[in-house]
């Protein structure tokens, strides 16, 4: 496996690897005593909320004197179904939502990968930073030499190693990242120039230090993608574990139903994951096809700006879409209930 596949986590293959790495943790959390304790706590919250719900339901029924209040009877039924039997039905609902989100994400990623060679492009970008850092490391080995002959021999070895590195990179990514190959060729050419000029001009201490710092920043930014993807999986896990509390508190007769907020949380996390992969894939493809490119800018776009944009899209569009779906479902349920009540009369 290429080193980029261990760093860049936005291609389809690595996205699946991240999901799989969290699958065992997910199963342990939901099949162990932790979820059972949270389910018991959710039952306690449900019982306490049920008393308030009965009082409010009775009051509304007396004041309204119509059949509309009977629609609220669905909530105790939902709570009982989801929290009984150790919350197994709620576990099934949670796993089902996560599976739907992951399948949709993998399907979209597969489409992008097949049309834009996303996996290859992302690997090319990540391995480019690694190759740059390796060339700098090769060149640093000659900095302590003072004799011209020794310097020439050392630089020849640097050129040989760097050319081998370039050949391997070009054979892997030449078709999708010709601009990156050209930049590596220029870097190798500078590293192999006249020894005296190389010592005095091309690779002074400040330039080497700057190159090392930039390479470290680029590596850190690329690693942030992996951290963000893992953070989304943590969000899925925590949201799922809080399900029993959200279900139990849904009987409270005040404010919005926590069950809606819980489902919205799942939807928003799924939108963030999907948006991140789409933005990263398309941005990486566009950047790799450009001859004018700055690797630090690439790292910032993919490691920092793409997660920020993904969060913005999930907070806005994700909530709007979920609200529309929820409104449509509520309207359909209300219409069905009214029709049923009219028929029963």
Helices and strands as residue ranges (DSSP letters): H 3-7, H 12-31, H 33-64, G 68-72, H 73-83, G 85-87, H 88-116, H 118-140, H 148-173, H 178-191, H 195-197, I 198-202, H 205-241, H 243-249, H 258-288, H 295-300, I 301-305, H 306-313, I 314-318, H 319-344
